[in-house]
Amino acid sequence: MKMRAGYSIFILLVSLTLFGIVDVCIAGKLSYKFYKRTCPRAEQIVKEIIQNRTQSNPSLGARLIRMQFHDCFVRGCDASVLLDTVNNSTAEKEAIPNSSLSGFDVIDDIKTAIERVCPKVVSCADILALAARDAVSAPVNNPLLATPFHHQQVFRLIYSFEILLLQFSKPLWDVQLGRRDGMVSLATETNGNLPSPFANFTSLIQLFNRKGLDVNDLVVLSGAHTIGVAHCATFSSRLYNFTGKGDADPSLDPTYAEALRKQCPNPASPTITVEMDPKSSLSFDNHYYDILLQKKGLFVSDAALLTNRNSNKIVTRLQRSRSSFFPAFAKSVKKMGAIEVLTGNAGEIRQNCRVVNP
């Protein structure tokens, strides 16, 4: 009888959980309502600060989504990229691939605000995931909307309004929560864990597969290159003496290569940056796939997506249907946000995102 009663209770709990009557967060799992009882204002605090900061810094979305990507690919999504160097242990953020990361001050501000309301509850890893989502979703200052336009610009103008309305209405993806913060950050661990802008398709897919991601995730997440800028050094090798004959990368549109050479003299200046998605670097949309098929992808790793049959098909599909890009990105960024997460009693909830708790 005791066994039958225990079994019945188990079945009841499973049923209630499935139907959402009981909000259960099993150890090792993430939840959309993780802070519903412990810090119900957490997401609103993040949203308010991000909306305020993006008004003066419309490129914040590109900065924070890149920061989250770099965090998740090294040790998983544990906010290790936020930790400062301690003593002789050089932290991830000091590694060369992370030297251009920015936006740490925004995460600090959010953490400070949340700690005032819910001390020792919300992890820095979750704050980064929410901040990246909200910054990308925030309305941007699209220069096209503020300038006179000709008839040929009408379609692009209408498209921009559609994107802005979408960004105004709701977040572009939901974020599962419940991550905990790591306590180790080593610059040496970025080696082999962050995709290089010089990588070919084989290197890229092998790395993504190791992180539990597939070719679709590779192509979809690369679509984040539709916002933000890149330093000349990350692609200038494509412009000068690419094959040893003084020529440009043949996979790069010649006219575009010439335009890039005018912006990036040789040798590359560490202070000059170029839009990754020309004329659309502040709008989160599927325009990246347009330029990719025009052979105007900035990095070797961008052009690499056209060298594989499967990835090429995905690029074409996403280019043809802008409405399919957003749900595809939501699905892939959710998978990325769950890479090797610390949950339950693992890790800690940092009180200061830059240092481990004393």
C-alpha positions, 0 to 999 in steps of 0.5 A: 500500500505504501508503495502504491501511495508513493507511486500515486503521489509521484504521478500527481507531482509529474502531472502538476509539473507538466501542466504548469500547476506546480513550478518546479526547478529540478537541480541541473535544469534552467527555468523561465520562472526561476526568480519568480519567488526569490527576485520577481523584479530581476528581469524588469531591473535589467530591462530598465537599465539596458533601455536607458543605456542603449539610448546613448550607446546603440551598439550595446546589443552587439557588445553584450551578445558578443560577451555572452558568446565568448563567456559560454564558449569558455567553461560554459555560461558561468560569467567567468569572462566577467572576472578580473585578473587576480595575482598571477592568474590572468583572467579570460577577459585579458586574452587577446580574443577578449581584449576588445570586449566592452560593456562590463560597466553595464553588467556592474550597474545591473548587478548593483541595482539587483543586489539592493533588492535581492542580495545574493540571489541573482547570478552574474551569468543570468544577468549577462544572458538577460542583458544581452537579450534586452540590448539586442531587443532594444529599439535602435537609432536607425540613421535611415529613419532620420534622413531624406530618402528616394524611391529605391529606399522605400522598401528598406525603410518599411523593413526598418520600421518592421524591425523597430516595431518588433523590437519595441513590442517584446524581447526577441527571445525568452531567457531560461534562468538558474545559472550559477557563477563559476569561480575560475577564469583563465586566459589560457582556456580561450585557446581553442575554445573561441572561434577565430575570424580566420577559421575555415568551415571544418574548424568552425563546425568541429568547435561548435559540435564540441559545444553541443551545437550543430551546423544550423546553430553555427549559421544562425548564431553567425547572423549576430554579425548583422550588428556591431563592428570589427577591427581591421586586423581581424580581416585585413589579411583578406585585403593584402597579399592573401595568396602571396601574390599581392592580391585580395581573397578571391572569395571577397567581392572585389569592389567591396575589397577595394572599399575596405582597403580605403578604410583599412590601410596596411599595416592594420591600425588597432584603432580603426573599425568597420561595420560587419554588416554595411549600412545595417550594423545597428539593426538586428535583422537577417541582412547579414545573409544578404551580404554573405551571398554577395560575397561581402562577409567580412571575416574568413569565417563568414565566407566559410559558411558558403563553402559547405553545402548544408551551411550554404543552404541554411544561409540561403533559406535565412536570406529569403525569409527574414521572418524565419531568422528571429525564431531560429536565432531564439532557438539557437541562442537558447542552446548556446545559453545552456552550454555547460551551465552550473546549477543547483549547488555548483558554483556560487552567486557572486556579490560582485561580478568581477570577483569571486566571493570571499 
